[in-house]
Amino acid sequence: MTITDQFIRDIATHEMQVMRDDGVSRHLRFKRPSTMCMHFDILTWPGYLCYTGDMGTFVFRRVTDMLEFFRAGKNDKPYRIDFRYWAEKVEAADKGDGLEAFSAEKFKAEVRDYFEQATDDTDAWTDERKAALWEEIESDVLWPVADDGESVAWAALRDFNHDDFRFDDWERSCKEYSHRFLWCCHALEWAVRTYDAAKAEVQAVAA
């Protein structure tokens, strides 16, 4: 299940409660009726937005009205998620996962790429040597990571030595945006759409 699919499932019955709506000073709550499960609040004040709830807390800073920041986009697609750009505007991140977290899949991909770059352009690494080396890497480096995570990954890289092959000059990032941050971004995009639709409906009735 993708993060998008999970988010849609998680907020399928969420409703918005406007706790405060005073210019750029707002307190919006989104939750399922009669429960706080998977709820989140959005608070804005000049220059800042705080997202907080069951999926963590993140504070963003950029423009006076931060709802305007999160609704920015092309005219034909006014709402879009730009994870990289939004991450740059984070002033404070969740104490749990934070912005980024170790990814076993990215670690495995980087190990594979390192292996290929180190062995592809030299005649010394015959097909037989490469096959034997990769078998050892899979056994000693890749397989343990799936069950034991980041600390085991770095220990495995540090200790690996087969046929004079080592990961001595490893300088690669194996992190990706955390699940909580991705969920937060989806929540912000959806919340701004929901808030704007509600405001437009009120204005249409009043007209």
N, C-alpha and C positions, 0 to 999 in steps of 0.2 A: 504494500500500500504506500503510495507516495504521500509526502507531507501535505500536498494540496488535498488529496482525498481524505486524509485523516482530519484535516482542519474542517472541511465541509461536513464531515460526519459529526465532529465534536460540537459544532455550533448550529446544528440543524434546527434546533428549537430555541435558540437564544433570542432574547428580546432586549431592546435598549431601554434603559431608564436614565432620564436626564436629571441628575442631581443638582447641577448648576450649569447655567448657560448665560454668561455675562460677558459679551464681547469675546476676547481671546482667553478669558478665564472660564474653564469648563470642568465639569466632572461628569463623565459618562460611564454608565455601568452596563455591561452586557452579560446576560446569564440566562440559564434555563429557568422557567417558572418554578417557584417553590424550592429551589436548591441553589447552592453556590458552587456546585460541581462544574469545573472548567470555566468558571467566570473570569472576567477581567475588567479592570477599570482603566479609563484613559483620563488623565488630568492634564490640562494645558494652562499655562500662564505665559506672559510675554517672553518669547524666545525659547520656551521649553515645552516638551511633552514627556510625560511619564506614563508608561504602560506597566501595569502591575496586575498579577492574578495568579491562578494556579500554575501557569506555565512560566513563572518567573517575573523579573522586574528589569526594565531597561529605561534609561532616561536619554532623550535625544535633544540636541540643541542645534538650531540653524537660523530660522527666521522668526519674526515676531509672532505670527500665527502658524504654529506647526501643523495644523490640519491642512493649511494651504501647501505646505511642503510635501505632505504625503499624498495629496491629490494631484500633484504636478505630473504632466505628461503631454503627449500629443493631443491635438484637438479631437482626433477620431478615436482616441483611447485615453480618456482623461485619468484613468486609474491604472497604475502599473506598479509592480514591485521591482525595485533596483537594490538587491541585497547588498552589493558592494558599496554603493553610494550611501545607502541608509546606515550601514555599519560604520562608515567614516564619521557619522554625526552622533554616534553614541558617546555620551559623557560618562555614564555609569552602567555597568553590565551586571547581570544576575550573578550572585555569588556561587551558584552551583555550576552550571555549564559555561556561563559567560557567552561571549560572541562565538568562540570557536572551540571545537572539541576534537580529540583524536579520532581518526577514521581508519578502521582496520582495512577497509577496501582501498583507500588511497595509499596506505602504507604498502599494501601488497603490489599495487600498480607501480609505485615508486621503486620498490625493490626489483621488480621485473625490468623496469626501464634502466636502472643502474646496472644490472647484470648484462643486459643486451649491449649497452654502450661500452662496457668494459671488455667484452669478449668478441664483439662483432668484427672489429677492424684489425685483427691480428691473426696471422697464420698459426701462432702458437696454440691458440684455442681451437683444437679440432672439434668436429661434431661430437666425437665420443667424450672428450674432456668436458665440453659444454653440457652435454646431457647428464653426465655424472655430477657436475657441479650444481646444476639446477635441481637435481633430485635431492641433494644435500640441503640446498637452500629451502626447498619446500618443506623438508622434514624438520630442520633445525630452526628455521626462522619464521616461515609463514604459518604452518599449522598451529603452533602454540598460541599465536596472536588471537585467533578466533575465540578462544576460550578465556584467555587471561589478560588481554588488553595491552595498554600502552607501556607499562613498566616492563613487561615481558618482551615487548617488541624491541625496546632499546637495549635491553640486556642481550637479546639474541643477536642483534647487529654487532654489538661490542665484542662478543665472544666468538663469533663465527670465524672459522679459519679452515678452509679446505683447498687443497692443491695450491697453496700460496695465495689464495683469493681471500681478501678481507674487505670490509666496508670502512676502510680507514678514513676516507675524506667525505664522509656522508654529511651533506649540508642541505637536506631537503625537508620541506614542511609536509607533515602528514596530517594536517588539521583541515577541517571543513567547518563551515558555519554550523553552530550547534542546533540541535533539534528545537530547543526552546526559542532561539533567536529566529529561526525560520518560521515557527508557529506564530511568534510575535508579529513578524512582518505581514503574514497573511491576515492576522487579526486587525492590524492597523489599516490595511487596504480595505478590508471588509467593513470595518467600523466607520471609516470616513464615508464610504458609499452609503451605508445605512443612515448615518447622521444627515448627510446631504439630502437623501431622498425624503427623510422625515421633515426637514426644514422646507423643502420644495412643496411638499404636500400641504403644510400649514400655510404657506404663502399663497398657494392656489386657492385654498378655501377662503382665505381672507380677502382675496382680490374681488 
